[in-house]
């Protein structure tokens, strides 16, 4: 599980990219990204989340996003990201879904 807090923008995405690069994803594995402390996400942040999804998909692993603020969830929905990602209210729910 990875947790993202504060802003996810062009200044902070390198840290998330580095954390994602350290993970080993394999078929049957799951990754939860906890966004419950995320306050702002720009297009660079969205791009890194999409890249994480693509990497998980290529590895045969599942990816779930948890705890997204309702306002950000609405924006993600407008962008159609609700068709790409699985969203869960809590990390516990996301972890359970990936079991």
VMD Tcl script that builds the backbone (N, CA, C; Angstrom):
set m [mol new atoms 297]
animate dup $m
set s [atomselect $m all]
$s set {name element resname resid chain x y z} {
  {N N UNK 1 A 0.850 -1.177 0.000}
  {CA C UNK 1 A 0.000 0.000 0.000}
  {C C UNK 1 A 0.894 1.238 0.000}
  {N N UNK 2 A 0.503 2.205 -0.787}
  {CA C UNK 2 A 1.161 3.508 -0.809}
  {C C UNK 2 A 0.158 4.555 -0.335}
  {N N UNK 3 A 0.643 5.551 0.367}
  {CA C UNK 3 A -0.212 6.651 0.808}
  {C C UNK 3 A 0.272 7.948 0.184}
  {N N UNK 4 A -0.676 8.736 -0.274}
  {CA C UNK 4 A -0.376 10.037 -0.875}
  {C C UNK 4 A -1.071 11.098 -0.029}
  {N N UNK 5 A -0.307 12.118 0.369}
  {CA C UNK 5 A -0.866 13.182 1.201}
  {C C UNK 5 A -0.530 14.541 0.609}
  {N N UNK 6 A -1.387 15.510 0.886}
  {CA C UNK 6 A -1.145 16.871 0.415}
  {C C UNK 6 A -1.467 17.026 -1.048}
  {N N UNK 7 A -0.529 17.604 -1.791}
  {CA C UNK 7 A -0.729 17.871 -3.213}
  {C C UNK 7 A -0.006 16.822 -4.050}
  {N N UNK 8 A -0.647 16.412 -5.122}
  {CA C UNK 8 A -0.022 15.532 -6.106}
  {C C UNK 8 A 0.064 16.343 -7.388}
  {N N UNK 9 A 1.238 16.944 -7.600}
  {CA C UNK 9 A 1.428 17.831 -8.737}
  {C C UNK 9 A 2.835 17.649 -9.304}
  {N N UNK 10 A 3.237 18.540 -10.183}
  {CA C UNK 10 A 4.541 18.375 -10.844}
  {C C UNK 10 A 5.717 18.438 -9.871}
  {N N UNK 11 A 5.511 19.009 -8.689}
  {CA C UNK 11 A 6.570 19.055 -7.690}
  {C C UNK 11 A 6.681 17.746 -6.911}
  {N N UNK 12 A 5.568 17.055 -6.720}
  {CA C UNK 12 A 5.552 15.888 -5.837}
  {C C UNK 12 A 5.452 14.549 -6.564}
  {N N UNK 13 A 5.065 14.541 -7.822}
  {CA C UNK 13 A 4.934 13.258 -8.520}
  {C C UNK 13 A 6.248 12.482 -8.618}
  {N N UNK 14 A 7.423 13.137 -8.671}
  {CA C UNK 14 A 8.646 12.329 -8.692}
  {C C UNK 14 A 8.782 11.405 -7.473}
  {N N UNK 15 A 8.303 11.851 -6.316}
  {CA C UNK 15 A 8.365 10.998 -5.119}
  {C C UNK 15 A 7.449 9.794 -5.264}
  {N N UNK 16 A 6.246 10.012 -5.802}
  {CA C UNK 16 A 5.332 8.886 -6.009}
  {C C UNK 16 A 5.889 7.953 -7.075}
  {N N UNK 17 A 6.439 8.502 -8.136}
  {CA C UNK 17 A 7.039 7.673 -9.187}
  {C C UNK 17 A 8.164 6.805 -8.615}
  {N N UNK 18 A 9.004 7.389 -7.771}
  {CA C UNK 18 A 10.098 6.635 -7.156}
  {C C UNK 18 A 9.560 5.516 -6.266}
  {N N UNK 19 A 8.521 5.812 -5.503}
  {CA C UNK 19 A 7.917 4.782 -4.643}
  {C C UNK 19 A 7.310 3.670 -5.481}
  {N N UNK 20 A 6.657 4.023 -6.575}
  {CA C UNK 20 A 6.076 3.015 -7.463}
  {C C UNK 20 A 7.161 2.172 -8.121}
  {N N UNK 21 A 8.265 2.804 -8.485}
  {CA C UNK 21 A 9.365 2.086 -9.125}
  {C C UNK 21 A 10.001 1.053 -8.187}
  {N N UNK 22 A 9.909 1.290 -6.891}
  {CA C UNK 22 A 10.475 0.358 -5.916}
  {C C UNK 22 A 9.613 -0.883 -5.713}
  {N N UNK 23 A 8.365 -0.824 -6.137}
  {CA C UNK 23 A 7.440 -1.948 -5.937}
  {C C UNK 23 A 7.634 -3.013 -6.995}
  {N N UNK 24 A 7.484 -4.247 -6.563}
  {CA C UNK 24 A 7.481 -5.353 -7.495}
  {C C UNK 24 A 6.030 -5.797 -7.666}
  {N N UNK 25 A 5.517 -5.653 -8.860}
  {CA C UNK 25 A 4.155 -6.089 -9.151}
  {C C UNK 25 A 4.219 -7.373 -9.953}
  {N N UNK 26 A 3.371 -8.313 -9.589}
  {CA C UNK 26 A 3.351 -9.608 -10.264}
  {C C UNK 26 A 1.915 -10.062 -10.417}
  {N N UNK 27 A 1.683 -11.016 -11.322}
  {CA C UNK 27 A 0.318 -11.524 -11.504}
  {C C UNK 27 A -0.280 -11.970 -10.166}
  {N N UNK 28 A -1.497 -11.540 -9.940}
  {CA C UNK 28 A -2.198 -11.896 -8.717}
  {C C UNK 28 A -1.947 -10.949 -7.557}
  {N N UNK 29 A -0.948 -10.084 -7.663}
  {CA C UNK 29 A -0.689 -9.100 -6.612}
  {C C UNK 29 A -1.681 -7.953 -6.714}
  {N N UNK 30 A -1.794 -7.195 -5.652}
  {CA C UNK 30 A -2.638 -6.018 -5.655}
  {C C UNK 30 A -1.920 -4.848 -5.018}
  {N N UNK 31 A -2.241 -3.676 -5.475}
  {CA C UNK 31 A -1.676 -2.447 -4.928}
  {C C UNK 31 A -2.815 -1.493 -4.607}
  {N N UNK 32 A -2.804 -0.989 -3.389}
  {CA C UNK 32 A -3.765 0.032 -2.975}
  {C C UNK 32 A -2.998 1.336 -2.809}
  {N N UNK 33 A -3.513 2.387 -3.422}
  {CA C UNK 33 A -2.967 3.722 -3.218}
  {C C UNK 33 A -3.993 4.485 -2.388}
  {N N UNK 34 A -3.591 4.829 -1.163}
  {CA C UNK 34 A -4.459 5.532 -0.221}
  {C C UNK 34 A -4.391 7.023 -0.518}
  {N N UNK 35 A -5.502 7.574 -0.937}
  {CA C UNK 35 A -5.580 8.996 -1.289}
  {C C UNK 35 A -6.382 9.794 -0.265}
  {N N UNK 36 A -6.603 9.232 0.913}
  {CA C UNK 36 A -7.469 9.884 1.894}
  {C C UNK 36 A -6.911 11.219 2.389}
  {N N UNK 37 A -5.609 11.426 2.293}
  {CA C UNK 37 A -5.010 12.696 2.725}
  {C C UNK 37 A -4.641 13.585 1.538}
  {N N UNK 38 A -5.078 13.197 0.340}
  {CA C UNK 38 A -4.808 13.998 -0.853}
  {C C UNK 38 A -5.719 15.221 -0.865}
  {N N UNK 39 A -5.127 16.385 -1.051}
  {CA C UNK 39 A -5.903 17.636 -1.060}
  {C C UNK 39 A -6.043 18.232 -2.454}
  {N N UNK 40 A -5.061 17.968 -3.323}
  {CA C UNK 40 A -5.044 18.566 -4.662}
  {C C UNK 40 A -4.352 17.604 -5.603}
  {N N UNK 41 A -4.865 17.512 -6.819}
  {CA C UNK 41 A -4.251 16.657 -7.830}
  {C C UNK 41 A -4.375 17.346 -9.176}
  {N N UNK 42 A -3.217 17.662 -9.800}
  {CA C UNK 42 A -3.255 18.276 -11.120}
  {C C UNK 42 A -3.082 17.203 -12.190}
  {N N UNK 43 A -2.946 17.625 -13.429}
  {CA C UNK 43 A -2.846 16.667 -14.535}
  {C C UNK 43 A -1.599 15.794 -14.423}
  {N N UNK 44 A -0.542 16.313 -13.829}
  {CA C UNK 44 A 0.662 15.512 -13.627}
  {C C UNK 44 A 0.384 14.387 -12.640}
  {N N UNK 45 A -0.379 14.698 -11.612}
  {CA C UNK 45 A -0.769 13.676 -10.639}
  {C C UNK 45 A -1.654 12.616 -11.265}
  {N N UNK 46 A -2.605 13.056 -12.072}
  {CA C UNK 46 A -3.473 12.112 -12.775}
  {C C UNK 46 A -2.636 11.220 -13.676}
  {N N UNK 47 A -1.663 11.807 -14.367}
  {CA C UNK 47 A -0.803 11.037 -15.269}
  {C C UNK 47 A -0.030 9.945 -14.533}
  {N N UNK 48 A 0.483 10.239 -13.347}
  {CA C UNK 48 A 1.238 9.230 -12.604}
  {C C UNK 48 A 0.322 8.123 -12.119}
  {N N UNK 49 A -0.921 8.462 -11.774}
  {CA C UNK 49 A -1.880 7.423 -11.367}
  {C C UNK 49 A -2.235 6.533 -12.561}
  {N N UNK 50 A -2.395 7.138 -13.723}
  {CA C UNK 50 A -2.667 6.350 -14.933}
  {C C UNK 50 A -1.481 5.460 -15.260}
  {N N UNK 51 A -0.277 5.987 -15.117}
  {CA C UNK 51 A 0.928 5.182 -15.359}
  {C C UNK 51 A 0.997 4.017 -14.375}
  {N N UNK 52 A 0.605 4.243 -13.128}
  {CA C UNK 52 A 0.587 3.162 -12.139}
  {C C UNK 52 A -0.423 2.096 -12.544}
  {N N UNK 53 A -1.568 2.534 -13.033}
  {CA C UNK 53 A -2.587 1.588 -13.515}
  {C C UNK 53 A -2.043 0.759 -14.674}
  {N N UNK 54 A -1.418 1.415 -15.621}
  {CA C UNK 54 A -0.872 0.705 -16.784}
  {C C UNK 54 A 0.213 -0.280 -16.365}
  {N N UNK 55 A 1.064 0.131 -15.451}
  {CA C UNK 55 A 2.126 -0.760 -14.977}
  {C C UNK 55 A 1.535 -1.975 -14.276}
  {N N UNK 56 A 0.526 -1.756 -13.429}
  {CA C UNK 56 A -0.124 -2.877 -12.744}
  {C C UNK 56 A -0.785 -3.814 -13.749}
  {N N UNK 57 A -1.457 -3.231 -14.727}
  {CA C UNK 57 A -2.141 -4.035 -15.742}
  {C C UNK 57 A -1.135 -4.880 -16.532}
  {N N UNK 58 A -0.023 -4.295 -16.912}
  {CA C UNK 58 A 1.011 -5.021 -17.652}
  {C C UNK 58 A 1.597 -6.164 -16.826}
  {N N UNK 59 A 1.641 -5.975 -15.505}
  {CA C UNK 59 A 2.192 -6.999 -14.622}
  {C C UNK 59 A 1.146 -8.046 -14.227}
  {N N UNK 60 A -0.113 -7.820 -14.606}
  {CA C UNK 60 A -1.175 -8.733 -14.214}
  {C C UNK 60 A -1.618 -8.541 -12.776}
  {N N UNK 61 A -1.339 -7.368 -12.233}
  {CA C UNK 61 A -1.693 -7.038 -10.852}
  {C C UNK 61 A -2.910 -6.111 -10.838}
  {N N UNK 62 A -3.562 -6.056 -9.696}
  {CA C UNK 62 A -4.722 -5.185 -9.534}
  {C C UNK 62 A -4.298 -3.897 -8.838}
  {N N UNK 63 A -4.983 -2.808 -9.165}
  {CA C UNK 63 A -4.730 -1.513 -8.538}
  {C C UNK 63 A -6.052 -0.946 -8.073}
  {N N UNK 64 A -6.064 -0.461 -6.845}
  {CA C UNK 64 A -7.265 0.169 -6.295}
  {C C UNK 64 A -6.876 1.492 -5.650}
  {N N UNK 65 A -7.746 2.471 -5.775}
  {CA C UNK 65 A -7.558 3.766 -5.129}
  {C C UNK 65 A -8.534 3.859 -3.967}
  {N N UNK 66 A -8.054 4.330 -2.830}
  {CA C UNK 66 A -8.893 4.367 -1.631}
  {C C UNK 66 A -8.939 5.758 -1.026}
  {N N UNK 67 A -10.100 6.083 -0.457}
  {CA C UNK 67 A -10.245 7.278 0.351}
  {C C UNK 67 A -10.252 8.596 -0.389}
  {N N UNK 68 A -10.573 8.580 -1.655}
  {CA C UNK 68 A -10.556 9.825 -2.434}
  {C C UNK 68 A -11.637 10.777 -1.951}
  {N N UNK 69 A -11.250 12.014 -1.709}
  {CA C UNK 69 A -12.179 13.069 -1.292}
  {C C UNK 69 A -13.322 13.171 -2.300}
  {N N UNK 70 A -14.570 13.377 -1.833}
  {CA C UNK 70 A -15.711 13.433 -2.756}
  {C C UNK 70 A -15.562 14.471 -3.871}
  {N N UNK 71 A -14.961 15.621 -3.568}
  {CA C UNK 71 A -14.770 16.639 -4.607}
  {C C UNK 71 A -13.784 16.162 -5.666}
  {N N UNK 72 A -12.692 15.553 -5.232}
  {CA C UNK 72 A -11.730 15.011 -6.190}
  {C C UNK 72 A -12.325 13.826 -6.942}
  {N N UNK 73 A -13.111 13.014 -6.248}
  {CA C UNK 73 A -13.764 11.875 -6.901}
  {C C UNK 73 A -14.690 12.369 -8.012}
  {N N UNK 74 A -15.361 13.476 -7.773}
  {CA C UNK 74 A -16.246 14.054 -8.795}
  {C C UNK 74 A -15.428 14.495 -10.014}
  {N N UNK 75 A -14.310 15.125 -9.785}
  {CA C UNK 75 A -13.440 15.558 -10.888}
  {C C UNK 75 A -12.904 14.339 -11.645}
  {N N UNK 76 A -12.477 13.311 -10.906}
  {CA C UNK 76 A -12.000 12.081 -11.551}
  {C C UNK 76 A -13.107 11.468 -12.396}
  {N N UNK 77 A -14.326 11.522 -11.894}
  {CA C UNK 77 A -15.466 10.978 -12.636}
  {C C UNK 77 A -15.722 11.764 -13.912}
  {N N UNK 78 A -15.641 13.080 -13.844}
  {CA C UNK 78 A -15.832 13.925 -15.026}
  {C C UNK 78 A -14.798 13.583 -16.094}
  {N N UNK 79 A -13.569 13.258 -15.653}
  {CA C UNK 79 A -12.502 12.903 -16.589}
  {C C UNK 79 A -12.623 11.461 -17.080}
  {N N UNK 80 A -13.588 10.729 -16.558}
  {CA C UNK 80 A -13.776 9.339 -16.985}
  {C C UNK 80 A -12.878 8.355 -16.277}
  {N N UNK 81 A -12.176 8.799 -15.248}
  {CA C UNK 81 A -11.250 7.914 -14.547}
  {C C UNK 81 A -11.967 6.867 -13.704}
  {N N UNK 82 A -13.255 7.076 -13.449}
  {CA C UNK 82 A -14.015 6.067 -12.715}
  {C C UNK 82 A -14.226 4.809 -13.563}
  {N N UNK 83 A -13.997 4.903 -14.861}
  {CA C UNK 83 A -14.061 3.717 -15.727}
  {C C UNK 83 A -12.719 3.003 -15.793}
  {N N UNK 84 A -11.664 3.674 -15.369}
  {CA C UNK 84 A -10.318 3.104 -15.408}
  {C C UNK 84 A -9.922 2.509 -14.064}
  {N N UNK 85 A -10.233 3.220 -12.989}
  {CA C UNK 85 A -9.816 2.829 -11.646}
  {C C UNK 85 A -10.970 2.233 -10.855}
  {N N UNK 86 A -10.594 1.409 -9.885}
  {CA C UNK 86 A -11.544 0.947 -8.868}
  {C C UNK 86 A -11.346 1.838 -7.648}
  {N N UNK 87 A -12.411 2.511 -7.222}
  {CA C UNK 87 A -12.365 3.409 -6.073}
  {C C UNK 87 A -13.062 2.762 -4.882}
  {N N UNK 88 A -12.483 2.936 -3.703}
  {CA C UNK 88 A -13.069 2.417 -2.472}
  {C C UNK 88 A -13.032 3.514 -1.422}
  {N N UNK 89 A -14.024 3.501 -0.530}
  {CA C UNK 89 A -14.108 4.540 0.496}
  {C C UNK 89 A -12.950 4.484 1.482}
  {N N UNK 90 A -12.497 3.274 1.789}
  {CA C UNK 90 A -11.437 3.117 2.780}
  {C C UNK 90 A -10.352 2.177 2.249}
  {N N UNK 91 A -9.185 2.253 2.862}
  {CA C UNK 91 A -8.117 1.333 2.488}
  {C C UNK 91 A -8.497 -0.093 2.860}
  {N N UNK 92 A -9.214 -0.252 3.958}
  {CA C UNK 92 A -9.639 -1.585 4.372}
  {C C UNK 92 A -10.537 -2.214 3.309}
  {N N UNK 93 A -11.473 -1.430 2.788}
  {CA C UNK 93 A -12.366 -1.933 1.742}
  {C C UNK 93 A -11.588 -2.269 0.477}
  {N N UNK 94 A -10.609 -1.441 0.143}
  {CA C UNK 94 A -9.796 -1.702 -1.050}
  {C C UNK 94 A -8.966 -2.964 -0.867}
  {N N UNK 95 A -8.342 -3.119 0.283}
  {CA C UNK 95 A -7.545 -4.310 0.552}
  {C C UNK 95 A -8.408 -5.564 0.508}
  {N N UNK 96 A -9.602 -5.481 1.084}
  {CA C UNK 96 A -10.506 -6.632 1.072}
  {C C UNK 96 A -10.914 -6.991 -0.353}
  {N N UNK 97 A -11.149 -5.989 -1.173}
  {CA C UNK 97 A -11.572 -6.234 -2.553}
  {C C UNK 97 A -10.468 -6.895 -3.372}
  {N N UNK 98 A -9.221 -6.621 -3.025}
  {CA C UNK 98 A -8.104 -7.182 -3.766}
  {C C UNK 98 A -7.687 -8.570 -3.281}
  {N N UNK 99 A -8.292 -9.016 -2.187}
  {CA C UNK 99 A -7.949 -10.347 -1.651}
  {C C UNK 99 A -8.462 -11.449 -2.556}
}
mol reanalyze $m
mol bondsrecalc $m
mol representation Tube
mol addrep $m
